């Protein structure tokens, strides 16, 4: 099994982990009702996705 010869310094460790941060969720506005919704998801308010009715408004809110 490979074992490191020297201890990794905190700065090197931080440089390696610089891309491990959490990115904020992408929030869009629904084109039909203008309520906020997540990208590539059905609108929980009106049930629309990609310009068509996928679910009823009540069923879309209850599914969440």
N, C-alpha and C positions, 0 to 999 in steps of 0.2 A: 504494500500500500504506500502511496506517495505521501510524504510528510514534508511540509515547508521547512526550509532551512532557517528562515528568519521570520519574525513576527511582522504582519502587515501593519504599517502605521495607519493611524486614523485618517490622515489626509488621503492616502491611497485608497482606503476603504470607502471614504466618502465620494471620491472621484468615480469609483466603480459603481456606486449606488446612486449616482446623480440622476439616473433616468427611472428610478423606482418610485417616483412620487405618484400620488393619486391625482388624476385629472378630473375637473368638474364635469358634471353631467351636461350633455348638450340638450338644451331646452329650445323648442321651436314653438311657434304659434300655429294653431289649427287654421287651415285656410277657410274653413266653413264658419266656425263659431269664434275664432280668435282666442280661445282659451289656451293656456300653456300645456304642452304635451312633450313627451320624450321623442327623440328621433326614431323613425322606423317602428312606431307603435300606434295602435288605434287610439283615437282621441277618447278619453274617458267621459267627456261631456256629451258629445254628439254621436260617437260611434263611427266616425268617418275615417277612412284610410286611403290615401292616394286618389282622392277625388271620387270615391264611391262609398256607399253605405255598407258597412261590414257587419255591424251589430246595431241593435236598437239602443237609444240613448240610456234607458234604464239598465239594460243588460251590460252595457259597457262600463257603467259606474259600479255595478254590483260585482263585476269580475275582478276588480282591483281589490 
